[in-house]
């Protein structure tokens, strides 16, 4: 019997495995694909704070980012720039492999081509049923961590509640001729969300968008538009798709079970980014499980400290991010252009950039400061659309 089985070998699952294995526990990681880091659909932008906090291997970082060009629906431009690097673009597959290696170095066992088909929680442990390399197996563990990415049907079957709001990310790697991150807003481009063109290495970039309906149609249009503008060489590429929860699950733990990362909805609704918040939650998950294993108490009550911990750290941030996302979804292209005009004409972009306490990861401070700016507040009042939740 293992102490813990982790379902999913992404960065977040592997970090939990690493931390628990380093505590001396027997850990197995089950991954449905034949390799760690396979079939990844992630832009891989993380902050300096994330790199430092989790000792991210510099070898997985493709380039640093200190600027971005934001385009309104009509083509108005706001350029954000700081002298120092604000973020890093990582090779997400390489990051997953590096995290997995870290866990393996501490003794975690990885079982590839292992698709979990079900699990049963009993008094003495958890039975995980899986198909491993074509063979049906049953594995036993004292506890299970679900880090399987977007898997709402699976988590619902485990009694963790029905997933709420979600979106689909579509992304493709392309040949490109840019050296700055570009972000595109507009209901014709990505309704209710945004699109991006992110340089990764010389002559290469990632093109993507978020959409709740018809992502294949919108990514095709975006690729064609960027090719016609001369920003990418060809639109004949094959996108990948992945679901993203925009709100956390109502419950992220039960007896002998914890869910973490994208599977739990620990994702910024403003951007769809989940690496850093997932890793922060993974740290709390590992600490909670470590205590429960040591005390031989893996009851739901014992593991509830995990949810209290991550909600204390991230809950308010995720709430404001989600509320800002819902606000943006109600804006017409004309109103988005108007907000661009207000930000530019009042120097709000420059003021925000000079506020050093504002963070790449923690968006709520910038959102609340933006809402309270006199010109923005007046425009929002005219629009009649509330911005942030009460108490913001």
N, C-alpha and C positions, 0 to 999 in steps of 0.2 A: 504493500500500500504506500502510495506517495503521501507526503504531507499536503501538497497543493498541486492541482493540475490547473494550468493556465490555458485557456482556449483562445488562440490567436497569437501570432509571433510578431506583430507590429511593434513599433518602438515602445508603446505604453505597456503591452503585455510582457515584453521582454524585460522592461525595467522592473516590473513587479517580480518577475522570475529572478532577476539578478539580485534584488534586495533580499528576497526570502532565502535564496541559495546562500548568499553571503552570511545570513544568520545561522546557517547550518541545517536548514530544512531540505528535505528531498522534494524536488520540483520537477515536473514534466510539463513541457509546452507542446501543445498539439496544433499543428498548422496544416490546413487543407491542401495547400499548394506544394509543389515539389521542391521549392526553394523559398527561403526567407526573402521577403522583399519583392515577391512576384506579384504582378497585376496591381501595382500601386497606382492610384489616381490622386495625387497630392502635389501641390505646387512647392511645398517645402520651404516656406518662408518662416524663419524663427528669429527671435530677438537675441540681442547680446545677453540679456538677462537669462534667457533660456540656455544659451550656450554655456554661460558661466555656472549657472545653478546645477546643471546636470552634466558638466564636464564633457560636452559634446566633442567628439574627435574632430580636430581641425581638418582631417583628411576627407571628411564627408561634405565640407563646406565648399560650394562651387564658386561663390563670390559674395562680397559684402554689398550692402545697399545703403545709400545715404540720401537718395532722392527718388521722387516719383512724379509722374505727370498725370494729372487727373483731367479727363475730358467730359464736359457736359454733353447733353443730347445734341445741341447745336454746334458743338466743337469748341466752346469756350474752354480755356486752359487755365488750370491752377497748378503751379509747380511747387512741390514741397521739397525743401533741401535743408540738410544740416551738415555741418562740416565733418562730424564723426559718423561712423557707421551706425545705423539704427537697427539693422537686421542682417541676416545672412540667408542666402538661398542654398539649401542643402540638397544633395542627391538623396531623395527620400528612401529609395531602395538600399543605398549604402548605409544610411542611418539605421534602418531596421536591422541590417546585417551586423553592424557594429554593436548595437544594443544586444543582439542575440549572442554575439561572441563574448560580450562581457558576462552575460548570464551563464554561458557554457563554461567560461573560465572559472566560475565559482561552483560548477558542478551540476548545473541545470541540464536536464536531458531534453533534447528536441526530437520530436517524432513528426516527420514530414509526411505529406500525402495522407493526413489523418483528419478525416471529416467527421466532426461530432454530429451524431444523429439523435442524441437524447441524453438526459441524465436524471437520476433519481436520488433524492436526498433521504437518508435513513438515519436512525439513531447513532449508528456507528461510523458513518461516513457518507461519501457520495460515490455512486456508481456512474461512470461516464461511458456511454456506448458510442463507439466510433467505427468507421471503416478506415483501416490503416493499410495502405498499399493494396487495396482490394479485398482485404480480409476483415471480417467483422470481429471486433474485440470489445471486451469490457474491462475498464480500468478502475481501480479504487483509489480514493484519496480522502483525506480528512476534510478538505475544503476545495472549492473551485473558484477561479477568477475568470469572468467572462470579459475578454478583451478582443472580441471578434469583429470590431468595426460595426458598420451599419447593419444591424440584424434585428429589426423590430419584432418580427414574428417569433424569433427564438427567445428574446428577452421576455416577450409577453407570455410565452408558453411556460416560463419559469416563475410566473406570478409577480413580475416586476411592473405590471401595468402596461396599458396600451400607449404606444409612442404617439406623440402629438405632431406638431408642425415639423415638416421636413422639406428638403430641397435636394435636387440632383446636381452634382458637379460634373461638368464635361470638360475634358482637357486633351490636348494633343501636343506632341513635340514637333517643332517646325524649324526649318532654316530661316533665319531672321537677320535683319540689319539694324538692330537697335542696341543701345547701351544703357537705357534707363527703363525702370518699371513703368508701364502705362496702364491706367485704369479707365474704363469706359462706362459711363452711366447713360441710362435711357431705356424707356419702356419698349422700344423697338429692338434694342440690343439684347437686354436680359431683363425681362419684366419683373420689377420688384427687387432686382438684385444688381449685379454688375458683371463686367467682363474684364479680362486682363491679358496683357502680353508681358511676360517676364523673361528677361535675358538670363540664361543659365551659364553658358560658356561661349567662347568666340564663335559667332555664326549660328548659335542655337538658342532657342527660346521655347517657353511653354505658353500656349494660347488656351484660354479657358473661360468658363462662365458658370454661373449658377442659375438654375431655372426650375420652376416647379412643374412646368408642362413643356413638352416638345423640346427637350434639350438638344436632340440631334439636329432639329431644324435650325435652332438659334446658333449652334456652334458652326454649322455649315455656312450660314449667312455671315457670321463673324469672320471666318477664315477667308471667304471670298472678298469681303470688304478690305481686310488687311492686305491681301494680295494685290488688290487693285490700287491700294495706296502705296505699294512698294515696300511695305514693312516686313512682309514675309515672302519667301521665294515661291512657294506653291501651297495651294489649299488642298491638294490631294494627299491627305494624311488620314490616319485612322484614330479617332478620338477614343478615349476610355471614359467610363462613367462610374460614378459612385454616389450613393445616398449619404446624406448628412442630416442628423437630427438638429433642429434649431432650438429645442427646449430639452432640458434634462428629463429623464424618466421620473415618474412620480416616486419611485422607490428604487434604490440602487444596491440593496442588500437583502438577504433573507438568511435563514439558517444555513450555515456552512457555505455561503455563496456571496460573492461581491461582483458587481459589474463596473467597468471603468473605461474611461476614454470615450471614443465616438459611440461605442455601444451604449454608454450611459447618457449620451447627449451632453457631455462636458465640452461644448464647442461654442466658440464666439459666433453669435448669430449675425454680427455685423460683417464678418469676413468668411465664415465657414472654417476658420482655422482651429485646430484642436490639438496640435502637438504639445505645446507648453502646458495648457490647462490639463490635458490628459496626463502628462508626466507629474504635475503637481498632485493630481488626484491619485496617481499610482503610488507616490511616496506615502500618502496617507493610508492607502489600502494596504501597503506592505507593513506599515507600522501597526495598523489595527490587527491584521492577520498574525503578525509576529507575536503580539500580546496574547491573542486568542489561542494560538498553538501552544505557547509556553504554559498557559493556564489550563489547557485542555478544555477551553470553553469557547465553542464556535457557534453558540446560539445566536438567534437573530438579535436578541438584546445586546449581546456582547459585540456583535459586528455593527450595530447601529451607530457606534461611535465614528465609523468611517463616513457615513452620510452626514452626520453633524459636522465632522471636520471639513469635508470638502465644501459643504454649503456655507460654512462660516467663512472660508477663504474665497470662494468663487461665486456664491449665490447671488449677492447683490450685483456684482459685475455682469453676470449672465442675464439677470433680469433687465438691467438697463440696456444691454446690448440688444436683447430681444425686442424691447419696447421701441428702440430706435429703428430696428429693422421693420417693424410693423408700421411705424410712422412713414418711413421711406417708401414702402409699398403703396401708400395712398397718394403719393405725389405724381402729378402729371409731368411730362417732359418740360412744359412751360414753367412749372413751379421749381423743378430741379435747376433749370437755367437761372431762374430768379435768385435762388439761394447761392449759386455760383457768383452772380453779380454782387450780391450783398457781401459775401465773404471777401471778394477781391476789392471792392470799392471801399470797404471799411478796414482793410488791412488785417482782417481777422486771421487769415492764414499765417501772416508774419508773426502776429501776437502769439498764436498757439505754438509756433515753432520756437519762439524765444522762451516759452514756459518750460524750463528744463525738467520740471517734475512730471510733465505729461509723458506717458509711456506708450511704446509701440504695442504692448500687450494689454494694458489696462485702459480700455477705451472710455470708460464711464466718466473719468475726469474731463476729458476733452469734450465729450458729448454734453455734459452738464454745463461746462463753461460756455460752449457754443450756444446752448439754449438761453442762457442768461444774458448774452450780449444784447444790448439795447436794440440794435438794428434787426437782429434775428428774431428777438422776442416780438417786436412789432409786426414783422412779416408773418410770423406764425399765428399771431392773433388775427390777422386779416384772413389767413388761410382757414382758420377755425379748426386746425388739427392739433390736438394735444401731443406733446413731444415725449416727456419722460414720466414714469410712474410717480405717484404721490410719495413725498418724502425724499425725492431726488434732489 
